Amino acid sequence: MTAIQTERQIQPLDVPTAIVQRRSIKHFKSDPIAPDLLQRLVKLTVAAPSSFNLQDWRIILVQDQDQKQALSEAAWGQPQIVQAPVTFVFAADTEGWRDRTAIYETALAKGAWTEQTVAYFDQAIPSFQEALGEKRREYAVKDATIAATHLMLAAQSFGLSTCPMNGWIEDKVKAVIGAADQPNLAIALLVPVGYAAEPRQDAGRLPLSANVFVDRLGQTYTESL
């Protein structure tokens, strides 16, 4: 795969196939991702749903070699960050809900929301967020994590690989991305993206009866086929 190859030259996988084939890759080739393919990945990532459509994720694409090295050090030296051409840092702004004007204007312009919907959201969002209290961070991180899942499946569909990472020191990651002085920003996930330098086999999953239930814990879900 070379830098001149683009998403237009690739027949994307369908979603079920991308889900089945995805693996967490620990070693990447140094091959760059073509700019238009990277842009496509970004657009598919931010197509993810979020609570009240707040889009309270803050996504930083770390590509500079020195930045990648610093980010790797913030993640206990894990090499995939340095090797991959880009690492997506998914952060969540716990106060992002306060500035909603652009969200309202966009939804109105697209005809997706009415003025009545906007008026309802403008009352409901502050009430909901204030009621969350300490769980506000958790809800924002959930939104960012959903977006990260979109990235991983989109990348897989275009022949790229990813490695979702939950092993890092938050304060150090925030310092690398220039957010050390932003207490309202929470780091959700790091996701290196690139071309795999190794094959990884399916490690398998537990039988559904081990961790899938019907209506309540203890009522085991049974495969019918």
Secondary structure, 3 states (H helix, E strand, C coil): CCCCCCHHHCCCCCHHHHHHHCCECCCECCCCCCHHHHHHHHHHHCCCCCHHHCCCEEEEEECCHHHHHHHHHHCCCCCHHHHCCEEEEEEEECCHHHCCHHHHHHHHHCCCCCHHHHHHHHHHHHHHHHHHHHHHHHHHHHHHHHHHHHHHHHHHHCCCEECCECCCCHHHHHHHCCCCCCCCEEEEEEEEEECECCCCCCCCCCCHHHHCECCCCCCECCCCC
